Structures are given as structure tokens and as C-alpha cells.
Amino acid sequence: MKKNVVLFKLHGSVNSMLVKARREIVRTQPFHQQADVMRYANVLIYPATHKVATTEPYFTAYDYCGRCCEQSQVLLTIGYSFRDYDALARLRSSLAFNPHLTLALLSPD
């Protein structure tokens, strides 16, 4: 039996870093080297309000995520706080539609 894995990253930015000395956010290649933690910090770029209802690529990403959850057996969330109304609404809809969906939570801390 074929198993599929679909990955979604609906929030944040993987290529933005804070240059601590300048207190400036810059775009860069993602890196995770312990030696650089004194100079750089990861940052989270929050999406704009009304992102799902009015603009792409947010609408398509959330829509596709919801449709995948409606057909999935397991949803593993990593570091999700459940504060995003649009994502939470899609998740609740998927759980109501798909009684076989198991939600697993993983905290990065």
C-alpha cells in the first residue's frame, strides 16, 4: 500500500534572519550553526491580516491543506499554537469531515 507524506509550512519565513548588532532583518540562506547564535537569530515573519480570504498564495495553501486533511489518517503539527483563526477553522472542518484523522502535536521545545 502506497503512503504519501504532504508537508505544509503555512507561517513564517525560512530565509529571514535578525542581524543582532544592527537589529536588522535580512534575507539569507537558512542556516543553523551554533557558532553564529551570537551574531544572528531566527525570526518569524507574521503574515498579513485577511491573508486567506483575499490573497494568494495563502488561500490556495490553506485550501489544499484542508483538503489533504480531509483524506489523511494522521496530521502531525510541529510548533503550532492554534492561534491562527484560518488554520484552526480548516482543521476543525477537516476533523468534522474525517473521523479517522488523528491529530498529533509536537512542541519544538
N, C-alpha and C positions, 0 to 999 in steps of 0.2 A: 504494500500500500504506500503510495506516494505521500510524503509530508511536505508541506510548504511552510516557509517562515517569511513573514512580511514585517519589515521594520519601518516604524514611523518616528520621526522627530518633529513634533508639532510646534515646539517652542525653542526660543533661544538662538544662540549663534555659536557655531563651532569654529569660526575663524576670526573672532574678536578677542583681543587681549588688552588688559589695562597695563600701561607702562607706569609703574608706581612713581618714579621720580618726576615725571611730567604730569601725572594724574590725567592721562590722555588715553582714550580708547582708540586702538588702531586695528586694522585688518591685517591678518598674518596667517601663515600656515599653522594649523593646530599642532601643538607640541606639548609634551608632558615630561619635562625633565626636571628632576628635583633640584638641580643646580640653579635653575632660573627662577625659583619661587621668590627670591628676594627682589628681583627686578620686575617680574611680570605676575599678573593674577588673571585667572579666568573671569570672564564677565558674562552676565546673562542680559541679552538684549530683548526686552519685552516687546511683544507685538502690539500694534496699534489697536485701539478700540474698534469695535464693529468689524473685525477682520474677516469673520466667516461670512457674514451676511452680505457684504458688499464688495470684497476684493479677492482677487486671485493672487497667489496660489493657495491662500488659506481655505477658501470654500472647497476646492477640489480635494485638498489633502484631508480635511475633516470628513468630507463626504465619503471618500474612499476608505478612510479608517473605519468609519461606522459600518460601511457595507462589508468590510472584511470581518469585523467583529460579529456581524450577524451570521457569518458562515464558519466561525472558528470554534475550536474547542477550548483553547487557553489564551488568555490575554495576560502577558507579563508586563507590568508597568514598573519603570525604574525611576525613582525620584519624582514622582508625580504627586502634587499636593492636593489635587481635586478642587482647586480654587477657580479653574477656568470654566466659566459657565458653558461655553460652546462645546468643549470637550466632554464635560460631565453630562450634558444633555444627550450627546451622541452615545456615550457609554450607557447611560440609563436606558435609552431606547434599544440599544443592542441587547442588553441583558433582558429586557422585557420580551423582545422578539425571539431570542435564542436562549432557551432554558438550559442548554448544555454548555454554555460559555462559563468557564471558570476564570475568576479574576485573581491573579497572583500579584502581590505587591512586594517590591524590593526597594529598600532605602539605601542610597549610596553611602550613608553614614554608618 
